[in-house]
């Protein structure tokens, strides 16, 4: 086997490992929602059980047990920090009377829910610009325009996806890397309850980590709820394209709004 073939197999294994880590992350988050304290999140007894099993399985597979333990302690440490962040966020929301929702990175398993949410706004009103519902290719398209990995879904207590949000680059030239467009859609019945503010806050955190200090939003002039939401959260109107598109026989202006982070 050539070096190139070996590297190709390693790349394939890495893809499978990342997919499995994503599945593990989802299960860790689900378990974290059932835990009532930070001690339950850390749970050194459970960590010890996992490490014991890992060492046994490594021995069976012919893998150095110390290497397996070191890798898994790193993995567990990362996921514990993730659980603690989610736990702290849940505590803050409950203490402040904020909606009991969770925000996580979108996965391929969220495709149908994301498309359905978007298509609701395709068929009802002017928040989404197409006139006819889109198919699953919408999800694939969104993945191509996402800035970094800033693609999130919002889940309710029953783990139903009730909304999604993302950042996309404003312009492909590197000179514009400091600027991103924000987009978000929530199912009707979940607006006006603070969920959008939580999602925007998460997007702003992600933007800062990406080195973005300018957020833009383009909004139909016939979407007063969205215009008011953005104004309330620090955006200001910075431009307008007049009659740039038509939907349902109605000429539409697009309002551009900007927020400096």
Secondary structure, DSSP 8 states (H G I E B T S, - for coil): --HHHHHHHHHHHHHHHHHHHHHHHHHHHHHHTT--SHHHHH-HHHHHHHHHHHHHHHHHHT--HHHHHHHHHHHHHHHHHHHHHHHHHHHHHHHTT----EEEE--GGGHHHHHHHHHHHHHSSSSS--SS---THHHHHHHHHEEEEEEEEEE-TT--EEEEEEEEES-SSGGGTTEEEEEEEE-TTSTTSSHHHHHHHHHHHHHHHTT--EEEEEEETT-HHHHHHHHHTT-EEEEEEEEEEEETTEEEEEEEEEEE-
